[in-house]
Amino acid sequence: MQVSRKAARTAVIATAVTALGGIGLTAAVHDQPGEAKDVGTVSAAKSLGKKKGIPCVVPGGRTAKYRHFERTEYVWKNEWPWRTSAWGPKSIDFKKGHKVSNTVTATLGAPIKSINATVGFQVTEEVSTDISHKWRLKKKRHYTLRMGQGFKVYKFNVYDALGNIQAGGPGGGYCVFNGKYSYVGSAYAKKFWTLDDKCTWNKKGKQVLCTAADLAY
């Protein structure tokens, strides 16, 4: 088994193991860019001195950092109670409790706690809200009434914590964080913010936005 070229010059310490015939160190290492070495148990007595100080990725050190507000976004669902239709003239007045969830597009391997701390909210939290329709349709037309879920969208980055192999006890070794990070990728967290409404009516098979002549709140 070999380490990919993309991980050049890194060493991932899996664990210190006891190998047949003596104590050894399990590691995936690179000495030169593009040059991969087999992953296996290396003899502590013969090889630790050569491996010490080699760059590594800290196990469990992947983390989210740097929140940036990107945009507001609305989701318009084509199902009750988010969408309904009626012929006018008519008054529509109803209220229904519902739950809307904050979401995250991807974690990229970062712990949820780290993402929550970075973006400033619980990315899997459900928020209770009321879907309220209170409209007076004025004309004899077929109307479609919709409620949209508004989200604030935040971008965050994910990084691996980097370190160097250090000796740790007889024949052992571990990856010590050196204060540096390696970029893994970016993803988005969406926080429920508000509700918005939209009214359209059917004009010769095409939905046209309502005006003040069509409805009142």
Beta strands, then each sheet from edge to edge (+ up, - down):
strand 1: 12-19
strand 2: 22-28
strand 3: 30-32
strand 4: 35-36
strand 5: 40-43
strand 6: 55-57
strand 7: 63-76
strand 8: 83-87
strand 9: 90-101
strand 10: 103-104
strand 11: 126-137
strand 12: 142-167
strand 13: 173-203
strand 14: 206-209
strand 15: 215-216
sheet 1: 1+ 2- 5+
sheet 2: 3+ 4-
sheet 3: 6+ 12- 7+
sheet 4: 6+ 12- 8+
sheet 5: 6+ 12- 13+ 10-
sheet 6: 6+ 12- 13+ 14-
sheet 7: 9+ 11- 15+
end
